[in-house]
């Protein structure tokens, strides 16, 4: 009798578990069908503007960039794809426009200018964080280890590795289908004035700092970067070949603002007084879908930037401050491993 009751209980549990799995499967199927319907309506609906925004937002991701191809023919897809700007020559940054101020500059009222200023960004539907660093020499490039051998590091660990106070993700990395381990950069990496990834003769889209703390963005060879005195540098272009320079010498590089979608963003900028601006904008959440590159430029210009470079975005967009991630990371699996990050050193650790 007891044995019979036990078998009945086990059968009942299996039945309940089976019904739960069936319910879960049906629910997931409904979600997938609903999302597919939303994407189909967005891409095939009457609004070309909406279709372009959805198409380019998806194509900027590593894991989902194939989705528009399921709904659009090659001819239709071509209508929305931006023309690559990756190989266009760029204006050189005029270093005479930047006057690096003293790290402990004083204001007219005698109060000391704060070394760091952290600002909450709420611009239209964009939400994120902006960190202003008064002394640009306080920013260095952190690396995860041996590129192509070691996996990428989470930004919190990378900032801790260099005993920094803050940091953001930096350059692009190989991430086929969103399955990369973050350990292999794309383009070129310069650290301590030496090319540690890439070579002297290839041209790259570069974002970096020279030994005077002046930010350079634009297309240049490894040798040209070294000739400019570049001390820390990374590379980044979008999947569709949109270059990373957004503002050069106060001029917006409009050719790099076309065909981008709405996604999490990371960018670096510099004001005329030399202060660096690190910007991370959230996305892919109920609070904010993300930002366009036009939004990034508008925010940076409003805070006085004369040079702006676009860094890797999406699920890699993270800002760390005092050991904690302070923005909403878009990665569903948690902060990603990355090969490079811009690290802000503590004021007491700065050296002449």
C-alpha positions, 0 to 999 in steps of 0.5 A: 500500500505504501509502495503504491502511494509512493509510486502515485506521488512520483507519477503525480510529480512527473505529471506536474513537472511535465505540465510545467515544462509544456507551459514554459515551452508554450510561453517561450514560443509565444514570446518568440512569435510575438518578438518575431511579429514585432520585428516583422512589422517594424522592418516591413511596415509603412515607415522606412525610418522605423525600419532603418532604425530597427535594422541598424540597431540589430546590425550593430550587435554581435549576436543579433545582426543576422536577424534583419536578413531573415525578413529583408531581401538583399535589395531591401537590406542594402537600402538601410545599410550605411556606406562604410567610412572606415577607410576615409582620410580624416583631419588631424587633431590640432593639438594647439586647441587643447591647453591641458590645465593643472590637475589641481587648478583653482577657480576664481572664488578660491575653491579647488576644482574637483579632481573627478566629477560624476554626472547622471545623464538624462538627455531625452530618452537617454540615460547614463553616466558622464565622468569628467577627469580634470587631469588627462594624464590620470587616464591610462589604458588597461589590458586583460593580459596576453591577447589571443591567449588569455580571456578578456577581463571584466572591467571591475577586475581590470580597474582593480588590476591597475589600482584605479578609481574608475574606468570604462570599456575601450576598443573593439574585440573579436566577438563572432556571433556574440560568443567571443571571450573578449581576449582578442582586440580588433585593430591596434593597441598601443600601451606605454608608447609601444604597439602591443597589437597590430603593426606600424604599417597598417592604417586603423581607426584610432582613439588614443592619448599622447604623452601630454594627455591630448586625445587623438581620433581618426585614421592613421597607421601605427607609425603615424600614431607613434610619431604623434607621441601616442602613449595609449590607444585602441581601435574601433569601427562598427560591424558595418565599417563606420569609423570612430571619429565623431568630433575633430577640432570642434567639427562634427564628423557627420559622415560617421553619424549615418545609419546607426541605430539605438544601442548602449554607447561608450565614448571618450571626449576632451575639452579645450582645457584638457579635461577628459570626458568618459561617457556611458549610455545605457540601453536595451532595458525598460528604462531606455532603449539606448542612444544614437551616435547623434545623441552621443555627440549632442551630449559631449558638445553640451559639456564642451568637447572639441574631440570625441571618439566612439568606443565599443558599445552594446553589451560591453558598455560599462562604467566602474567607479570605486569598485562598483559598476554604476551603469546598467550593463545590457549583457543578460549574462553579466559584465563581459570580458574585454581586452582593453579599458580606459582606467582612471588612476587615483589622484594620490597615485599620479606621478609627474 
